[in-house]
């Protein structure tokens, strides 16, 4: 875990995400708070969970937007554009929001040596194939280091052992997670 933001700042990010969803039901646009941690460009991934299961998710792997804008875009897509089912106002009381703030990706020279298993997220790229796995996938699925790498390849649409051929490019990153 990286510590870019305090717990208080993380709670403010979560409160903003929830207020953004609530305002969207009313057709109202809310402004991103004018605080430094909302203005810094960061990659972000959000999850909306209902009864512990993913209801919607969306994110940006790289810092293309200020964090507040990225959260607004991601939470809107997770809530209303999900392939699972868009949220309704009745769902609001049953959902929990997670925000994962990402640091910059770093190219990995040797996947077995350079991956800090359990702490690093992983991006797998080969030609037009790519995948993105947060480090919490390890705990949620009970994966070993090799299984995590294989999951990255498989999620990219590649054979799970394709990482061994030396042509797959990996990037690692760290996250700071906040949960309601």
N, C-alpha and C positions, 0 to 999 in steps of 0.2 A: 504494500500500500504506500502511496505517496501522500504527503500532507501539504497540499497546496492551499487548502482552506480550513478554517476552524470549524468545529461542530456547529457553532452559531451561524456561520456563513452557510454551511451545508443545509441547516434547517431553513434558512431564508430561501435557498434555491428550491427546496421541496415545497415550501409555502407558496412561492411564486408559481410553480408548476401546477399545483392544485387550484389556485385562484385562476390561472389561465384556462383550465378546463371548465371550471364553474362559469366564468365569464363567457366562454365560447357557447355554452348552452343558451345564454341570454342574448347572444349576438353582439356582445360588447367586447371591444378591444381594450386590453389593459396594457399600460406601459411597463417596460422593463425598469426595475428600480435603478436609480442613478447612484450606484455604489460600485466601487472598483472591481469587486469580484464578479459582478455581472457584465463588466465591460471587457474583461480579458478574453482574448481569442483562445478557445479550447475545443478539442474534440469532446463529444459527449454521447452517451447512450442512455436511454431511459426505458424503464419497464413499468408497465401497469400490471399489477397482479390482483387477482380476485380469488380469495380462498387459497392463497399460496400458489396458484397457477397463473402462468403468463396469459394476460388478456390482450396485451398489445405491447409492441416494442418498436423503437426506431432510434437511429442515431447517426452521428457524423464521426467518421474515423479520424478525421484531421481537423485542425483548427481553422475552419473557413468562416466562422461567424463568432461574434462576441458571445460569451457563454450564455447570457440571458436570452439573446436571440436564438441561439442553438437549442436551448431548452424549450423555448416557446414553439419552435418549428417541430422539434422531436416529439414533445408531449402532444401536440395537436395531431400529428400523424399517428402516434401510438393509440390515441383515444378515438379518433374518428376515421382513420384510413386503414385500420387493421384488417388483415384478411380473416381474422377470427370472427369478430363482430364489433361494430362500433359501440361505444359506450352510450348508455342512456343516463338521464339524470338520476333514475332510481338506482343505478349501479354505484354512484359516487360514495355512498356510505360504506360500501363493501370493498372498495379498492384500496390498495397501498401502492405508493409510487417509490421507485428506486431511481436514483440518478448516479451515473458512473462518469466522473470527469476523467478524461484521458490526458496523459502527457504525450509528448512527441514520440513518434515511432523511431526506433533505431534498428538499422540493418544488422542481422545476425550472421556472423561469419561461420560459426560452427554451432549448429542447433543443439547438439548434445552438451556442449561445454558452456555456451553463452546464455542459454535459457535458464533463468532463475525460476525453477519450477515452483508453482504455487503463488508466485508474486507477479510474474509477467503474463500479460495477455499476448496473443499471437496472431499475426497476419501472415497468411500463406499466399504466395503469388506464383503463377506459372502461366506465361502468355496472357490469355484473357480470363483465366481462372483465378479466383481469389476468394479468400474467406477471412473472417475476423472473429476471434474467440476471446471473450473476457476471461480473466483468470478464475472467476468464480465457477466456471464450467467444470473445473477440476474437482472441486468439492461437491458440486451438485450431482455430477455423474460418477464420482469416485474413480477418476482416471489416474493411471500412472503417467509418467513423463512421456513414454513412447505412445501410449494411447491418446494423450493430448495432442501430440504431433500428428498422429494418424487421423484424429478427429478433424484437425485443421485441413489436412489434405482431402479427406472425404467431404467435408463441408464445402470445399472449393470445387467439388465435382471431379476430383482426381482419385485414382486408386489410393487406398490408405497407406500403402508402402512406398508411394511415389517419392517421398521425401529423401529416400536413400539414394536416388540417382544423381544427386548433386546439382540438378538444374532448377530446383524449386527455390525461390527466394523467400526468406522469412524475415519478418520485422517483429520486434518485441516492443511492448509498451507497458506502462504501469497505470493503475487507476486509483482514484479515491472515490469511495462509494458512500452514498447517503441513502438511508431508508426511513420511511415513515414507520 
